[in-house]
């Protein structure tokens, strides 16, 4: 579709067909016509420098419009996080816009500056463009004051400064006047620092080094034989979600993309949920990428050390912050005008007992994985013991559960299982540390909890395990019973539970997380990770062909660039919820790994 330079609103992001770039410090979202519509600086959970994804003002984006444009193509450079958008005009001219955040090894460490680089390359013809460089710099949606240099412009808002340095004609850029791109031009968006070399030289060098980094990283992955491209793209996306400075892993890059249209289910996911982060590092571990896990272990060990009473929150700030107060940014209209735009997340003060199992499960690998530079020791084990004791105390107590209900508490079966998992794993570690008495004690504790959970969570009338002790309704998290080792896949109780979940929660080829009314009414959309859990459960109980069909269907619902959000409308297939969602990309990797033929079988 062609757009005139004066059309300020025609290309606003109307769906989640977006590309993500990043470097484990920052990330940005780019729409199909190369508009930068979302980026928070200087880290994932900071104020946005570009916010048009969740607003409808004339600011908050960086667009490069091609005159007489008639076509666009977007793709990632092979096995990298370098995004290319090719714009074609009616005369056959083609302009390639290359977007990336630098990341490469330098001076013995990973260089990951607060920097976005955009390179304009002439592929064919004489493309003429108009730029709209309109950052928002904060939650109030207004364009910030500027100061101009010979080759740069500075945008200032309180304590935020964004400097854009370029070798494009700055007068035309700032006046939003047409100019011909007759050579490669580079824009560097970053901190208020002078660039000591030619912008084009630096941009080209950083691009080459960043591409090399990602290709080397992808080459190290132990991928399944089938669905290799899909798995690699998911793995790169998960890697981008890790905040390398502290080891935290965010749940998504955005805030307030609604779970369903006009639902009010708008949440800020730019923080570290211990549960989501564990699933992320576990998926990367399956592919042999252990550095993210090592960083996360460092993050959770620091959290545990700072917790005097051994009580863990379900989520923390990416710097380990305990308070993440929630409020609405009322100046922003919201995604497609569907506010509110929320900043922070009040779930941080909820009671969610599964976190104890999450931390112990994440840390257990440190004792058994010979690849790790720093292995688990007695000091770490004793820290985990305190969490295990807490898990044993609270496993049968009410909490908000995995789905973070804001208006009710129950004894949720998943939370109880995760508390059991904490004690079950703790009985395996002492054997490595010559602490046999500890092993026996934890084994007895886990056995006691297991028996009680089986009795309390099983419903004779439903003929299945249910979502809470003494309850009758189903919850998709029960599909993980086999994955957690709580019950065998061929146990009739697990098979019956999978079938009961299917009857209650399946909608076409997708799965809801639950069907009961909650604080916001009845759920409207399927939860993508739950569909993947269902696929895994089907494969485990012998329904492999159906599992493969459902998996192929989920792959078909990804964006053109291979990404997934949190939710999906089962009738239209439209993606909803924060984006890209690590949970969903984890589900893709796990299902592909489970369903794929082995290399020996395929070759």
C-alpha positions as CSV (number, residue, x, y, z in Angstrom):
1,X,0.0,0.0,0.0
2,X,1.3,3.4,-0.9
3,X,1.2,6.3,1.5
4,X,1.6,10.0,1.0
5,X,4.2,11.8,3.1
6,X,1.5,13.9,4.8
7,X,-0.5,11.0,5.9
8,X,0.5,10.9,9.6
9,X,-1.8,8.1,10.7
10,X,-2.2,5.7,7.8
11,X,0.6,3.4,8.8
12,X,0.1,3.3,12.6
13,X,0.5,-0.2,13.9
14,X,-2.9,-1.7,13.8
15,X,-1.9,-5.3,14.7
16,X,1.1,-7.1,16.1
17,X,2.8,-7.8,12.8
18,X,6.0,-6.3,14.4
19,X,9.7,-7.2,14.4
20,X,11.8,-7.0,17.5
21,X,15.4,-5.9,17.7
22,X,17.6,-5.8,20.8
23,X,20.8,-6.6,22.5
24,X,20.0,-7.8,26.1
25,X,19.9,-4.3,27.4
26,X,17.2,-2.6,25.3
27,X,14.7,-3.6,22.6
28,X,12.6,-1.9,20.0
29,X,9.6,-2.9,17.9
30,X,9.5,-2.1,14.2
31,X,6.3,-2.2,12.1
32,X,6.1,-3.8,8.6
33,X,6.9,-0.4,6.9
34,X,10.0,0.1,9.1
35,X,8.4,2.5,11.5
36,X,10.0,2.3,15.0
37,X,6.9,2.3,17.2
38,X,8.1,1.2,20.6
39,X,11.4,1.4,22.5
40,X,12.2,2.0,26.2
41,X,15.5,3.5,27.1
42,X,17.9,2.9,28.8
43,X,16.5,-0.5,29.7
44,X,13.5,-2.7,29.2
45,X,11.4,-1.2,32.0
46,X,12.3,2.4,31.5
47,X,10.0,5.2,30.1
48,X,9.4,4.9,26.4
49,X,11.4,7.0,23.9
50,X,9.0,5.8,21.2
51,X,5.4,4.9,22.2
52,X,3.1,5.1,19.3
53,X,2.3,1.4,19.6
54,X,0.1,2.4,22.6
55,X,-1.0,5.8,21.5
56,X,-2.7,7.7,18.7
57,X,-0.9,11.0,18.8
58,X,1.3,12.3,16.0
59,X,4.4,11.6,18.1
60,X,6.2,8.5,19.5
61,X,7.6,7.1,16.3
62,X,10.5,7.2,13.8
63,X,9.1,6.6,10.3
64,X,10.9,6.6,7.0
65,X,8.4,6.9,4.2
66,X,9.3,6.1,0.6
67,X,7.6,8.4,-2.0
68,X,5.2,6.5,-4.4
69,X,5.6,3.4,-2.3
70,X,3.8,0.4,-3.6
71,X,5.2,-2.6,-1.7
72,X,7.1,-3.7,1.4
73,X,9.0,-6.8,2.4
74,X,10.4,-7.5,5.8
75,X,12.8,-10.3,7.0
76,X,15.5,-11.0,9.5
77,X,19.1,-11.6,8.3
78,X,19.7,-15.3,8.5
79,X,20.0,-16.5,12.2
80,X,20.3,-12.9,13.6
81,X,18.4,-10.2,15.3
82,X,19.1,-7.8,12.4
83,X,15.9,-6.8,10.8
84,X,15.6,-5.7,7.2
85,X,12.6,-3.9,5.6
86,X,12.6,-3.3,1.8
87,X,10.4,-0.5,0.5
88,X,9.6,-0.5,-3.3
89,X,8.3,2.5,-5.2
90,X,6.3,2.6,-8.4
91,X,9.3,3.3,-10.5
92,X,10.9,0.1,-9.3
93,X,13.3,1.7,-6.8
94,X,14.0,-0.3,-3.7
95,X,15.3,1.1,-0.4
96,X,16.4,-1.3,2.3
97,X,16.2,-0.2,6.0
98,X,18.4,-2.2,8.3
99,X,17.6,-2.0,12.0
100,X,19.6,-3.5,14.9
101,X,20.9,-2.9,18.4
102,X,24.7,-3.6,18.5
103,X,25.8,-6.7,20.4
104,X,29.2,-8.3,20.1
105,X,32.2,-9.3,22.1
106,X,34.8,-6.6,22.7
107,X,37.6,-6.2,25.2
108,X,36.7,-9.6,26.9
109,X,33.0,-8.7,27.4
110,X,29.8,-8.3,25.5
111,X,29.3,-4.8,24.2
112,X,25.6,-3.9,24.3
113,X,25.2,-0.1,24.3
114,X,21.9,1.7,24.7
115,X,21.8,2.2,21.0
116,X,19.6,1.6,18.0
117,X,21.1,1.8,14.5
118,X,19.1,2.4,11.3
119,X,20.9,2.1,8.0
120,X,19.3,3.1,4.7
121,X,20.7,1.2,1.7
122,X,19.9,1.8,-1.9
123,X,19.1,-1.5,-3.5
124,X,17.9,-0.2,-6.9
125,X,16.9,3.1,-8.4
126,X,16.7,6.6,-6.9
127,X,14.5,6.3,-3.8
128,X,13.1,9.5,-2.3
129,X,12.1,9.5,1.3
130,X,10.5,11.6,4.0
131,X,11.5,11.0,7.6
132,X,9.4,11.6,10.7
133,X,11.7,11.5,13.7
134,X,9.3,12.1,16.5
135,X,10.3,10.6,19.8
136,X,7.9,10.9,22.8
137,X,10.4,10.6,25.7
138,X,8.1,9.6,28.6
139,X,4.6,8.6,29.5
140,X,2.9,12.0,28.7
141,X,2.9,11.5,24.9
142,X,4.3,14.9,24.0
143,X,7.3,15.7,21.7
144,X,10.3,16.8,23.8
145,X,12.3,20.0,23.2
146,X,15.4,19.7,20.9
147,X,18.8,21.1,20.5
148,X,20.6,20.7,17.2
149,X,24.3,20.2,16.2
150,X,25.9,20.0,12.9
151,X,25.2,16.2,12.5
152,X,23.0,15.4,15.4
153,X,19.9,16.4,17.3
154,X,19.3,16.0,21.0
155,X,15.9,15.3,22.5
156,X,15.6,16.2,26.2
157,X,12.9,15.4,28.8
158,X,13.8,15.8,32.4
159,X,16.5,13.2,33.1
160,X,16.1,11.5,29.7
161,X,18.3,12.5,26.7
162,X,18.2,10.9,23.3
163,X,20.9,11.8,20.8
164,X,20.4,11.0,17.1
165,X,23.5,11.3,15.0
166,X,23.3,10.9,11.2
167,X,25.1,11.5,7.9
168,X,21.7,12.1,6.3
169,X,20.8,15.7,5.5
170,X,19.8,16.8,9.0
171,X,17.8,19.9,7.7
172,X,15.6,17.6,5.6
173,X,15.2,15.1,8.4
174,X,14.0,17.7,10.9
175,X,11.9,19.6,8.4
176,X,10.4,16.3,7.3
177,X,11.1,17.3,3.7
178,X,11.7,14.9,0.8
179,X,15.3,13.9,0.0
180,X,16.9,11.4,-2.3
181,X,18.9,8.5,-0.8
182,X,21.9,8.3,-3.1
183,X,24.2,6.4,-0.8
184,X,24.1,4.4,2.4
185,X,22.9,6.7,5.2
186,X,23.0,5.8,8.9
187,X,21.1,7.0,12.0
188,X,22.5,6.2,15.4
189,X,20.0,6.7,18.3
190,X,21.6,6.5,21.6
191,X,23.0,8.4,24.7
192,X,24.3,12.0,24.6
193,X,27.9,11.0,23.5
194,X,29.9,12.1,20.5
195,X,30.8,9.5,17.9
196,X,34.5,9.5,17.3
197,X,34.4,8.0,13.8
198,X,32.4,8.4,10.6
199,X,28.8,7.4,11.3
200,X,28.7,5.2,8.1
201,X,31.9,3.4,9.1
202,X,30.7,2.7,12.6
203,X,27.3,1.6,11.4
204,X,28.7,-0.8,8.9
205,X,31.3,-2.2,11.4
206,X,28.7,-2.6,14.1
207,X,26.3,-4.3,11.7
208,X,28.9,-6.9,10.6
209,X,30.0,-7.6,14.2
210,X,26.4,-7.9,15.4
211,X,25.5,-10.3,12.6
212,X,28.6,-12.4,13.4
213,X,27.7,-12.6,17.1
214,X,24.1,-13.8,16.4
215,X,25.2,-16.4,13.8
216,X,27.9,-17.8,16.1
217,X,25.3,-18.0,18.9
218,X,22.7,-19.7,16.7
219,X,25.4,-22.1,15.5
220,X,26.0,-23.3,19.1
221,X,22.3,-24.3,19.6
222,X,21.4,-28.0,19.8
223,X,18.3,-27.7,17.7
224,X,15.8,-30.5,16.7
225,X,15.9,-31.8,13.1
226,X,12.4,-30.5,12.3
227,X,11.3,-26.9,12.5
228,X,14.9,-25.6,12.7
229,X,14.1,-22.0,11.5
230,X,11.2,-21.7,13.8
231,X,13.2,-22.9,16.9
232,X,16.1,-20.6,16.1
233,X,13.9,-17.6,15.8
234,X,12.2,-18.4,19.0
235,X,15.5,-18.9,20.8
236,X,16.9,-15.6,19.5
237,X,13.7,-13.9,20.8
238,X,14.1,-15.5,24.2
239,X,17.8,-14.5,24.3
240,X,16.8,-10.9,23.6
241,X,14.5,-11.0,26.7
242,X,17.4,-11.5,29.1
243,X,18.6,-8.3,30.8
244,X,22.3,-9.3,30.9
245,X,23.4,-6.8,33.5
246,X,21.5,-8.6,36.3
247,X,20.4,-11.9,34.8
248,X,16.7,-11.1,34.9
249,X,14.4,-12.3,32.1
250,X,11.4,-10.2,31.2
251,X,8.0,-11.7,30.3
252,X,7.5,-9.5,27.3
253,X,8.8,-6.2,25.8
254,X,5.5,-4.3,26.0
255,X,2.9,-3.0,28.3
256,X,-0.9,-2.9,28.0
257,X,-1.5,-4.8,24.7
258,X,-5.0,-6.1,25.7
259,X,-5.5,-9.8,26.1
260,X,-8.7,-9.3,24.1
261,X,-10.3,-6.3,22.4
262,X,-11.6,-3.7,24.9
263,X,-11.3,-6.2,27.8
264,X,-9.4,-4.0,30.2
265,X,-7.0,-6.9,30.7
266,X,-4.0,-4.6,30.0
267,X,-0.9,-5.4,32.0
268,X,2.8,-4.3,32.1
269,X,5.0,-7.3,31.4
270,X,8.4,-5.6,31.3
271,X,9.5,-7.3,34.5
272,X,10.9,-10.6,35.7
273,X,8.3,-13.1,36.7
274,X,10.2,-15.9,38.4
275,X,7.9,-18.5,36.8
276,X,8.2,-17.2,33.3
277,X,11.9,-16.7,33.6
278,X,12.4,-20.3,34.7
279,X,10.4,-21.6,31.7
280,X,12.6,-19.4,29.5
281,X,15.9,-20.6,30.8
282,X,14.7,-24.2,30.8
283,X,13.8,-24.0,27.1
284,X,17.2,-22.4,26.3
285,X,18.9,-25.1,28.3
286,X,17.2,-27.8,26.1
287,X,19.0,-26.1,23.2
288,X,22.3,-26.0,25.0
289,X,22.3,-22.2,25.6
290,X,23.3,-22.1,29.3
291,X,24.6,-18.6,29.7
292,X,21.1,-17.2,30.2
293,X,20.5,-19.7,32.9
294,X,23.8,-18.8,34.7
295,X,22.7,-15.2,34.6
296,X,19.3,-16.0,36.0
297,X,20.8,-18.1,38.7
298,X,22.9,-15.1,39.8
299,X,19.7,-13.0,39.8
300,X,17.6,-15.4,41.9
301,X,20.5,-16.0,44.3
302,X,20.8,-12.3,44.9
303,X,17.0,-12.2,45.5
304,X,17.1,-15.0,48.0
305,X,20.0,-13.4,49.8
306,X,18.0,-10.2,50.1
307,X,14.9,-11.9,51.4
308,X,15.2,-12.1,55.2
309,X,12.0,-14.1,55.8
310,X,12.4,-16.5,52.9
311,X,9.2,-15.2,51.3
312,X,9.4,-14.6,47.6
313,X,7.3,-12.4,45.4
314,X,6.1,-13.7,42.1
315,X,7.8,-10.9,40.2
316,X,10.6,-8.3,40.6
317,X,12.1,-5.5,38.7
318,X,14.8,-6.3,36.3
319,X,17.3,-4.8,38.8
320,X,15.8,-6.9,41.6
321,X,13.5,-4.1,42.7
322,X,10.8,-5.3,45.1
323,X,8.3,-2.5,44.6
324,X,6.7,-2.2,41.2
325,X,3.8,0.1,41.9
326,X,1.1,0.1,39.3
327,X,-0.5,3.2,37.8
328,X,-2.1,4.4,34.5
329,X,-0.4,6.6,32.0
330,X,-3.6,8.5,31.2
331,X,-2.0,10.6,28.5
332,X,-1.6,7.5,26.3
333,X,-4.8,6.3,24.5
334,X,-3.7,2.6,24.4
335,X,-3.2,0.0,21.7
336,X,-5.8,0.8,19.1
337,X,-7.2,3.3,21.6
338,X,-8.0,0.5,24.0
339,X,-6.6,1.9,27.3
340,X,-5.6,2.0,30.0
341,X,-1.9,2.0,29.5
342,X,-0.5,0.6,32.8
343,X,2.9,1.1,34.2
344,X,4.1,-1.3,36.9
345,X,2.3,-4.4,38.0
346,X,0.5,-4.8,41.3
347,X,0.8,-8.5,41.2
348,X,4.2,-8.1,42.8
349,X,2.5,-8.1,46.3
350,X,0.3,-11.1,45.6
351,X,0.9,-14.4,47.3
352,X,1.8,-17.1,44.7
353,X,3.2,-20.2,46.3
354,X,4.5,-21.7,43.1
355,X,7.5,-19.4,43.2
356,X,9.3,-21.6,45.7
357,X,9.3,-24.5,43.4
358,X,10.2,-22.2,40.5
359,X,13.4,-21.1,42.2
360,X,14.4,-24.5,43.4
361,X,13.8,-26.0,39.9
362,X,15.9,-23.3,38.3
363,X,18.7,-23.7,40.7
364,X,18.8,-27.5,40.7
365,X,20.6,-27.7,37.4
366,X,23.5,-25.8,38.9
367,X,24.3,-29.0,40.9
368,X,24.1,-31.4,38.0
369,X,25.2,-29.6,34.8
370,X,28.9,-30.1,34.2
371,X,28.9,-27.3,31.5
372,X,28.5,-24.5,34.1
373,X,31.4,-22.5,35.2
374,X,30.1,-22.1,38.7
375,X,28.5,-25.2,40.1
376,X,26.1,-25.5,43.1
377,X,27.6,-26.0,46.5
378,X,26.6,-26.5,50.1
379,X,26.0,-22.7,50.6
380,X,23.6,-22.6,47.8
381,X,21.9,-25.8,48.9
382,X,21.3,-24.4,52.4
383,X,19.7,-21.3,50.9
384,X,17.4,-23.5,48.9
385,X,16.6,-25.5,51.9
386,X,15.0,-22.4,53.5
387,X,12.8,-22.1,50.5
388,X,11.9,-25.7,50.6
389,X,10.8,-25.4,54.2
390,X,8.7,-22.5,53.2
391,X,7.1,-24.5,50.4
392,X,6.3,-27.4,52.8
393,X,4.6,-24.9,55.1
394,X,2.4,-23.2,52.5
395,X,1.6,-25.8,49.9
396,X,-1.9,-26.3,51.2
397,X,-2.6,-22.7,51.9
398,X,-4.7,-20.3,49.6
399,X,-2.9,-18.1,47.1
400,X,-3.6,-16.1,43.9
401,X,-2.4,-18.9,41.7
402,X,-0.5,-19.0,38.5
403,X,-3.1,-16.8,36.7
404,X,-2.8,-14.1,39.3
405,X,-6.5,-13.7,40.2
406,X,-6.9,-10.3,41.8
407,X,-10.2,-10.9,43.5
408,X,-9.9,-14.4,45.0
409,X,-7.6,-16.9,46.7
410,X,-7.8,-20.7,46.7
411,X,-5.5,-23.6,47.4
412,X,-4.5,-24.0,43.7
413,X,-3.3,-27.4,42.6
414,X,-0.5,-26.0,40.4
415,X,0.9,-24.0,43.3
416,X,0.8,-27.1,45.6
417,X,2.5,-29.2,42.9
418,X,5.3,-26.6,42.6
419,X,5.8,-26.6,46.3
420,X,6.1,-30.4,46.1
421,X,8.6,-30.0,43.3
422,X,10.8,-27.9,45.5
423,X,11.0,-30.6,48.1
424,X,11.3,-33.4,45.5
425,X,14.3,-31.7,43.9
426,X,15.9,-30.9,47.2
427,X,16.0,-34.6,48.1
428,X,18.1,-35.3,44.9
429,X,20.8,-32.7,45.6
430,X,22.1,-33.9,49.0
431,X,23.4,-37.1,47.4
432,X,26.0,-35.0,45.5
433,X,27.0,-33.3,48.8
434,X,27.3,-36.4,51.0
435,X,24.3,-35.3,53.0
436,X,22.3,-38.6,53.0
437,X,20.2,-37.7,56.1
438,X,19.0,-34.6,54.3
439,X,18.1,-36.6,51.3
440,X,15.9,-38.9,53.4
441,X,14.2,-36.0,55.1
442,X,13.3,-34.2,51.9
443,X,12.1,-37.5,50.3
444,X,9.8,-38.1,53.2
445,X,8.5,-34.5,53.0
446,X,7.9,-34.7,49.3
447,X,6.1,-38.1,49.7
448,X,3.8,-36.7,52.4
449,X,2.9,-33.6,50.2
450,X,2.4,-35.8,47.1
451,X,-0.1,-38.0,48.9
452,X,-2.0,-35.1,50.3
453,X,-2.2,-33.2,47.0
454,X,-3.4,-36.4,45.2
455,X,-6.2,-36.7,47.8
456,X,-7.2,-33.1,48.0
457,X,-7.0,-32.2,44.3
458,X,-8.7,-35.2,42.8
459,X,-12.4,-35.0,42.2
460,X,-14.4,-38.2,42.0
461,X,-17.3,-36.4,40.4
462,X,-15.1,-34.8,37.7
463,X,-13.0,-37.9,37.3
464,X,-9.9,-35.8,37.1
465,X,-7.6,-33.5,39.1
466,X,-9.1,-30.0,39.4
467,X,-7.6,-26.5,39.6
468,X,-8.0,-26.2,43.4
469,X,-8.4,-28.4,46.4
470,X,-12.0,-29.5,46.6
471,X,-12.9,-27.7,43.3
472,X,-14.6,-28.8,40.2
473,X,-13.3,-26.6,37.4
474,X,-10.3,-27.2,35.2
475,X,-7.1,-25.2,34.7
476,X,-4.6,-25.6,31.9
477,X,-1.7,-25.6,34.2
478,X,-2.6,-29.2,35.2
479,X,-1.3,-30.2,31.9
480,X,2.2,-29.8,33.4
481,X,1.7,-32.6,36.0
482,X,3.6,-35.1,33.8
483,X,6.3,-32.5,32.8
484,X,7.0,-31.8,36.5
485,X,7.3,-35.4,37.3
486,X,4.3,-35.3,39.6
487,X,2.5,-38.1,37.8
488,X,3.4,-40.5,34.9
489,X,2.0,-39.8,31.4
490,X,0.5,-43.2,31.3
491,X,-1.3,-42.9,34.6
492,X,-5.0,-43.1,34.0
493,X,-5.5,-40.1,36.3
494,X,-3.3,-37.9,34.1
495,X,-5.0,-39.1,30.9
496,X,-8.4,-38.4,32.4
497,X,-7.3,-34.9,33.5
498,X,-6.0,-34.1,30.0
499,X,-9.4,-35.2,28.5
500,X,-11.3,-33.2,31.1
501,X,-9.3,-30.1,30.3
502,X,-9.9,-30.7,26.6
503,X,-13.7,-30.9,27.2
504,X,-13.8,-27.7,29.3
505,X,-11.1,-25.5,27.8
506,X,-10.5,-26.4,24.2
507,X,-11.9,-24.0,21.6
508,X,-11.3,-25.3,18.1
509,X,-7.6,-25.9,17.9
510,X,-6.7,-23.7,20.8
511,X,-6.9,-23.8,24.6
512,X,-8.1,-21.3,27.2
513,X,-6.2,-21.2,30.5
514,X,-9.5,-21.4,32.4
515,X,-13.2,-20.9,31.5
516,X,-14.5,-19.6,34.8
517,X,-15.5,-16.0,35.2
518,X,-12.8,-13.9,36.9
519,X,-12.4,-10.2,38.0
520,X,-12.9,-9.0,34.4
521,X,-15.7,-11.5,33.4
522,X,-15.4,-14.5,31.1
523,X,-12.1,-15.0,29.2
524,X,-12.5,-14.3,25.5
525,X,-9.2,-15.5,23.9
526,X,-7.0,-18.6,24.0
527,X,-3.7,-18.5,25.9
528,X,-0.9,-19.5,23.5
529,X,1.3,-21.3,26.1
530,X,-1.7,-23.4,27.2
531,X,-2.2,-24.6,23.6
532,X,1.5,-25.6,23.6
533,X,1.1,-27.4,26.9
534,X,-1.9,-29.2,25.5
535,X,0.2,-30.2,22.5
536,X,2.9,-31.6,24.8
537,X,0.3,-33.5,26.8
538,X,-1.3,-35.1,23.8
539,X,2.1,-36.3,22.6
540,X,2.8,-37.7,26.1
541,X,-0.4,-39.7,26.2
542,X,0.0,-41.2,22.7
543,X,-1.9,-38.8,20.5
544,X,1.1,-37.7,18.6
545,X,-0.4,-37.2,15.1
546,X,-3.0,-34.8,16.6
547,X,-0.3,-33.0,18.5
548,X,1.7,-32.5,15.3
549,X,-1.4,-31.1,13.5
550,X,-2.1,-28.7,16.4
551,X,1.5,-27.6,16.4
552,X,1.6,-26.9,12.7
553,X,-1.6,-24.8,13.2
554,X,0.1,-22.8,15.9
555,X,3.1,-22.2,13.7
556,X,0.7,-20.9,11.0
557,X,-0.6,-18.3,13.5
558,X,2.8,-16.7,14.1
559,X,3.6,-13.3,12.6
560,X,5.3,-13.3,9.2
561,X,8.6,-12.9,11.2
562,X,7.9,-15.9,13.3
563,X,6.8,-14.3,16.6
564,X,3.9,-14.9,18.9
565,X,2.1,-12.8,21.5
566,X,0.4,-14.0,24.7
567,X,-3.1,-14.6,23.4
568,X,-5.0,-15.5,20.3
569,X,-8.6,-15.2,19.1
570,X,-9.7,-18.7,18.3
571,X,-12.3,-17.6,15.8
572,X,-10.2,-15.1,13.8
573,X,-6.7,-16.2,14.6
574,X,-5.7,-12.6,15.5
575,X,-2.9,-12.2,18.0
576,X,-3.5,-10.3,21.2
577,X,-1.7,-9.6,24.5
578,X,1.9,-8.4,25.2
579,X,4.4,-9.0,22.5
580,X,6.5,-10.9,21.8
581,X,5.6,-13.1,24.8
582,X,8.4,-15.3,26.1
583,X,6.0,-17.9,27.4
584,X,4.7,-18.5,23.9
585,X,8.1,-18.8,22.3
586,X,9.1,-21.2,25.1
587,X,6.0,-23.3,24.2
588,X,7.1,-23.4,20.6
589,X,10.6,-24.6,21.4
590,X,9.4,-27.3,23.9
591,X,6.8,-28.7,21.5
592,X,9.2,-28.8,18.6
593,X,11.8,-30.5,20.7
594,X,9.2,-33.1,21.8
595,X,7.6,-33.7,18.4
596,X,10.6,-33.6,16.1
597,X,12.1,-36.7,14.6
598,X,15.6,-37.3,15.7
599,X,18.5,-36.5,13.4
600,X,19.2,-40.2,13.2
601,X,15.6,-41.0,12.2
602,X,15.5,-38.2,9.6
603,X,18.8,-38.9,8.0
